[in-house]
Amino acid sequence: MKQSKMLIPTLREMPSDAQVISHALLVRAGYVRQVSSGIYAYLPLANRVLEKFKSIMREEFESIGAVELLAPALLTADLWKESGRYDTYGADLYKLKNRDASDFILGPTHEETMTALVRNEITSYKKLPLNIYQIQPKYRDEKRPRYGLLRGREFIMKDGYSFHANYESLDETYEDYKKAYENIFTRAGLDFKGIIGDGGAMGGKDSQEFMAITSDRTDLAKWLILDKSITDISEIPEHVIKDIKAELAKWLVAGEDTIAYSDSSDYAANLEMAATAFTKPTSYTEQGELVKVATPDAKTIDEVSELLSISTEQTLKTLVYKADDEIVVVLLRGDDELNEVKLTNHLGADFLEPASEADTIEIFGATFGSLGPVGLSSSVKIIADRVVETVVNATVGANEDGYHYQNVNLERDFTVSEFVDLRTAKEGEPAPDGQGKLKFARGIEIGHIFKLGTRYSESMGANVLDENGKAKPIIMGSYGIGVSRILSAILEQFARINVEKTFKGDYKFAWSMNFPKELAPFDVHVVPVNVKDDTTVALSTEIVNMLTNKGMQVLEDDRAERVGVKFADSDLIGLPVRVTVGKKAADRIVEVKIRATGDMLEVNVDDLADTLAILNQ
């Protein structure tokens, strides 16, 4: 492919509105262009990457018996009203009417549509299991689109759905998808973790997220590709290193989630779901006498601790929530934070929100900052985090504004309905499997699989007759991959800073892409230095034809540009190998540059194909 025929509008500078490096490079290197806020056009290079990723997906899904189809993106709202999500999905749902004033939506996901298709076509358990998927744009009206392809209003997604007569079949397909996802992301060259996830608005029970780990900014060597004239990072002057660190610091660390993982085992979870090892200790501390103390103007845990000269670990915080209109009191140790996802999942609530001040006055007779469990009516449901059991002689609100109790103890002074893991895990705490300690990392969600059970089939009447002729709801699974955000995930992991030493002895550096070979838009970038020289042009044409006949995808920079412009664009585009046809063209000698390492070597054209085959192993 000749570069002059491609639409690759590279920019001299980084776009001013980009906050993460993946967004900046995708725009600067001419891969994408924003059409409107949160909506992007995928230009030829980006589209080639996406098509390669789709090919990997299709191969892996075919191996587990998944069949591709294509459903409409414009959906009747009636199906979402059946499932109940039309009213509960939230403001992100694009709602519209046709000329007949019928309600429609732009599909953010397709559980309802696929359930309706199967409901209308399959009536017997003998036709199950069924495993189908599609790849298409989705639409969510994000309030604040940001970070380029990571948070947009239109995005490309692979969504798959499986339908089963029993849970054993669902479990088998779920494991098939888990393995297929691991194969897909491994083949794509991504550093990822499969973690325990939250089903959220999807309605799933068991679920697993696949997160691309965001590169560590402190490991400078990981970000640099050194020119052949630089043998070691230690050669680079300190002021240049300082400038490089400043450049890295300019860009936000991408990733919408924090991942907690063990440093000694395979345990990994989204922070919203992460747990820690817990053993209830035996306490030999003597219980003190309950004392009421004045705490004027001290409402937060820190303020109370400072006023009374106690540690935050010696306090209990009392939180009040409404879970589907039921009031729930939650207790945590003062230095812990509530994990609302854990609380929501434990209660099985559809809606969870903090109670109002009016609610607290009615229940406690006091306002926020002075609440506690002592003296509460037995009709009030109190749930406590497990760590609360370890606190002896605690300080809590006295349910009287401006007062707290000290030496409060479980059972003697208050009771708890149940103890549950409700706290947000902290880095450095023991992993729940007892192996190692928790470490934190930022991650980009690239895939998510769910065991939906009968959440949609029951609400939408999707039943099959079992072996006894009895109608039973179809059991479902749902499996998604964020296809377009794969572009961003790759660059967050594979963007690099090229460092070069000039002829004058100065050092300069610039960002470049570094696509893994499985997803690079082309395998080789052939760059003839002088397109007005017949020998150079002829040798370039010979190389392109030879490599193409060997099955390689080749981009030839046939533009009449200065060599500096060509090299700069080549670095931006980020193909695995650059072949420069320059001053030794008459001798059939070309220069080969390996993108990932920065290594360069001179090769005779007659040996070029074999050399590239060896380098690609």
Secondary structure, 3 states (H helix, E strand, C coil): CEHHHCCCCCCCCCCCCCCCHHHHHHHHCCCEEEEECCEEEECHHHHHHHHHHHHHHHHHHHHCCCEECCCCCEEEHHHHHHHCHHHHCCCCCEEEECCCCCEEEECCCCHHHHHHHHHHHCCEHHHCCEEEEEEEEEECCCCCCECHHHECCEEEEEEEEEEECCHHHHHHHHHHHHHHHHHHHHHCCCCEEEEECCCHHHCCCCEEEEEEECCCCCCHHHHEEECCCCCCHHHCCHHHHHHHHHHHHCCCCCCCEEEEEECCCCCEEECCCCCCCCCCCCCCCCCCCCEEEECCCCCCHHHHHHHHCCCHHHEEEEEEEEECCEEEEEEEECCCCECHHHHHHHHCCCCEEECCHHHHHHHHCCCCCCCCCCCCCCCCEEEEEHHHHHCCCEEEECCCCCEEEEEECECCCECCCEEECCECCCCCCECCCCCCEEEEEEEEEEEEEEEEECHHHHHHCCEEECCCCCEEECEEEEEEEECCHHHHHHHHHHCEEEEEECCCCCEEEEEECCCCCCCCCCCEEEEECCCCCHHHHHHHHHHHHHHHHCCCCEEECCCCCCHHHHHHHHHHHCCCEEEEECCCHHHCEEEEEECCCCCEEEEEHHHHHHHHHHHCC
